[in-house]
């Protein structure tokens, strides 16, 4: 099954918040099977390629045709992700192998994850983004901190970097320890969402870049509220599990998440 036309994540669900289900099979056959289990529950499936023990071989051989079977089984678009160990994933790759794999995957999925960290030089980031976009995918720039809630100024800097880089989606996921931190994360999300709704300066003219969709997730039990109602503050999507296959702490079940979104239809933001 060929690729869907890439669209903003928020339009994949009538509630304005796509339910993304992670697939974490140890083989391509398991990925396809998990995709079938997500059918009807997921608006998009995230193929966590870092869970495949033969990832390096797939990158070397460029063998990604099986992703069409994933798409057909799930009946929805694919977010392709190679999550490195430094950001909580399973992939232990040299940077150039990561970049090569990401650029290859971008040619076979609708959305591709590009990892960011505060130490990344701007030219390196620009090269990764161009590689993803040249493959025909919408770029999701992601940053993960499994240890703590970063300072608000650092989160502000990440969202500003994503906007300046011109990516389609900006995602931060960080550990939150209490309700106050969860509220702070939703506050900074809402602030950037409101900023993104402002029309660009007329002086920019054709140079004005589209503003990215936003995704701010609090990991852990205290962060579940950001997953459940984050779309009311500006989130374009949420991650939810099928058959208990959660990719991060605090993910709700996909069925429950879909029901919750449906129950809140018409509330909050007008998209």
Steps between C-alpha positions, in 0.01 A plus 500: 500500500648833391536803723210719599532865409677655802269726698516677839462251783208685654277443198526122536249502788173700516597612853805675356739263676640192326534177698845359420557135593861381535602169343799334668533158344831316500451394139334652198233230522424604858479863389244406236301294751497786752388735224200277441413515871511881483263518201193703588662637818793694353488809282871443441742226603854568615737231377775492761776371276752508784332190645607293200825310577587500127458877459858550383449234232177664385682833468787342306270314262233773477231237557188698593237353267337324799382839627232487232363190673500687830301781341253259343452307827445816706303685231659830602817707447839414654736697719847350455724526807855392577525584870860505615621387841583858598130587478358190659497266201670176402713612205875512558607653171776731387361837396552443128323162518210668681486774237511248215225288655278798568537632146422156354194452718372847406448370146249240622297672773271799533675641809859456614650564843818708516670513841628827645712586799621835633858428390412441134664752263246678276658378172470138615136553592429666166659207315287245685182698439578537130566126474164419654311750289677396179368150563146633478413477870381765744771552761430456871783653702515323835681547829475262797612535861420193708664640812347838567282789394725748316486869594224690326759713320654186352161376376434846356833476321414162353165617360668814363771289334237275343312801362818656361598169341165480323405148613138389477472362856690576823483245783642507849454212746640536850462346842262686732485427872185678614190690394680834514754391241224357280317833521818689413552282193143563386549870562805527276322289237198732504719808478683375192176379344352848538815657355476268201148621430617857453540606138863545390639846460407647159864606469603135463284450194589177318778436755247422773514133597199289601483449876550143622236288664585450867520197726598526870483182705562445869628149567415303812176479701490874573531572129200297389282812510715650222426195287128502576415869460810648337306564180292758688823696547645452152621141457449365149526135607540258787669162527295203624566130536335186364531170692710674766782576254585845637811673368529745791379528862142614547351415160127428515330222307405590143135400545466708815680793339276491196189489718630790708567714195154426364342598833675838486413575138418869462683603815798731513692621196343580166732359236 
